[in-house]
Amino acid sequence: GVKLNSYTPIDDGPYVSQPLPIIVPPTQAQMPQLYQTVTISNKTISNSGTITSAVVSQINSHPWGSTITIDATQKDIHLRVHDTAMNLSNGINLEVVSNGEHNVYLYLTGSSSLSINANQYVGMQVRGSNPRLFIFGDGQQSISLNSNSELDACVYMPKGSISASGSPLTTYKFVG
């Protein structure tokens, strides 16, 4: 060690963090396709849009254990869930496919929530790879992981909540 004779004192008083900024989805003028209902074709979402309660019902109507792919190999995909409970069931997996250059952005707005229930997975197709799924909340939204479920995403909800309960996994319940 070297003894220093001159130094600048630092303020070691209590730290007060600054409020985190809210990230809002692009406006309808900036991205009109984000405000149109998402279409699922051949179990694949390949364009931006809004996930409505009808889309959630369509996702949940697939046979037990089906995988819905969100294809971000060619471009970023922006998805909006507004005033909708995205309550996934029926063992559905939502998997993001990306070439490492494009991302999927899921915006929870209004009174939206995301519930991932028993034996479901939401995240990257290659599990454990760097998440390319980013979930943003602009208010009091919530995410819940129930029973044997997994979420592999980067979540930013400064005023929201996330909960995880139920059966333990041998790998992980939440990464991100």
N, C-alpha and C positions, 0 to 999 in steps of 0.2 A: 504494500500500500504506500501511497504517497500522501503526506500531510499537506493540505492546502491551507494557505494563509489568507486567501481572499476568496470569497464566495458571495453569491447573491441570495439573500433569504427568500424563501417562498412563502406564500400565504397558505397555511395549513388549516385554515378555518373550515367549517362545515361546507361540504360540496352540495350545490343545488343544481340539479340537471335542468337543462332547457327542455321545454315541451317538444316532443317529436312532431315533425310536420305530417299532415295528412296527405296521402297520395290519392288523388281522385282519378277516375278513368277519363280517357279522352272524351270530349264533348261530341254531340251528334254532328256538329259542323266539322270537327276535326277527323272523325272516323264514323261515317254514317253506317257502315256495315255492323258496327258494334251494337247498334240499336235495332237490328233485325234479328228475328228468331234463328237460333242455331239450327243447322240441318245435320242429321247423322245419316251417312250413306255407307252401307257395307260395314257397319260398326266402327265408322271413322268420322271424326270431326276434323275437317281440314280448312275451315274458314272461321273467321272471327264472327261473333254474334252474341246474342243474349240467351241465356239458359232460363227458360220459363218453367212453370210447374208442369206444363205439357211435355217439355223436353225431359224433365226429371222422370215423369211417368214412362216416357218412351225408353229411357235408359234402364229403368227398373223392370221393364217388361221383357227384357232379354232373358234367355234361359239362365238358370242358376250357374254362377261362376263365369259368365261371359266377360270378355274384355272389350272395352270401348277404347279405341286408340285416338289420341289427339296428335295429329301429324304436323309437327313443326320442322319437317326436313327442308321445306322450301321457303318458309317465311315465318315470322312471328305470328302467333295466334293470340288474340285478345278475346276473353270471354267475360261476360258481365252477368252477375246474378243479382237481380234487383227485387227486393220485397218477396223473395222466394225462399222456402226451406228446401235446400238441396239435400234431401234426406235419402242417401243411397242405401239400397237394400238388395236382396236377392244374390248376395255374394259377388256383386259386380266389381270389376277392376277397371279403373281409369288409368291408362298408361300413356305417358308422353314419349313420343319418338322424336328425337332431335339429332341433327348432325353436329351439334356442339356450337353452332353459330346462331341458332334461332331459339326463342323462348316461348313459353306459354304464360300469359298473364291472366289471372283470374281475379276479377274485381267483385268484392262483396259490397253491395250498397243497400241503403234503406234498412229494412228489417230482415235482411238475409242471414242465413245460417248454413253451415256445411256440417252434415253428420255422416260419419263413416262408420258403418255398423259391422256386425259379426262377419268375419272371414272376407273382408274387403281390403283392397289396396288402392291407393291413389298416389301416383308418383311416376318415376322414370321407368321405362320399359326395362332398362338394364338397372336392376336394383342395386343400390349402393353407389351408383355413379353420381357425379355432381348434379344436384337438382337444377333443372331448367324450367321448373314450374314455380311461379311466383304468385303468392296469394296476398292481396291487399284488402284491407278493410278501412272504410272511411268514417266509421262511427262505432256503434255498439254491437257489431256483428259477433258471431261466435263460431267456433269450430269445436266439434266433439268427436273424439275417437272412442268407440265403444267396443267392448268385448275384444275379440281377436282381430283387430284392424290395424292398418299401417298407413302413415302419411309420410311421403318423401317430397318435401317442398320447402321453399323459403317463405316464411309467413311474416307479414308486417301489418299489424293491427294495433296501433298505439292505444286505442280506446276500446279494443275488443277483448275477447277472452278465448282461451283454448283450454280444453279439459281432456283428460285421457283416463279411462277407467276400464275395468274388466280383466279378462284373462291375460296373463303375462305371455310374452312372445319369447321365442328362443333367440331372435335377432333384435329387433327394435320396434317401437311403436311410432316414434316420430323422429324424423331427421330433418333439420332445416333451421 
